[in-house]
Amino acid sequence: TASCLYPLAEFTFDTATFGTPCHFTNLSQDTIPGATYRWEVVEGPGDTVFYTSKDIIHTFDAPGVYQVRLTVTNGIKCQSSVIHDVMTGPLP
């Protein structure tokens, strides 16, 4: 029976200010070469932006609270997800 190594999905992000790029840094652990990444940035009902790179940059168009999900997959069924709420505000 094949076993799989489950990754531990995690990320951090800059202070988010709407209208400026926000950097999301993947901090996932226990990944293997060839691991895949799927980011989901929920901009609103029915409006989700997807990315597949390890780290991403996303610009929010308006102030608010947005859900961002990262799913890391080490194999067909070896995956882990994490969701963080990102609050955007005006420039300080």
Protein Blocks (a to p, Z undefined) as FASTA:
>chain_A
ZZddddddddddddddehiacddddfbehiaehiacdddddfbghiacddfbfbdcdddf
bgcdddddddddfbfklccdddddddddddZZ
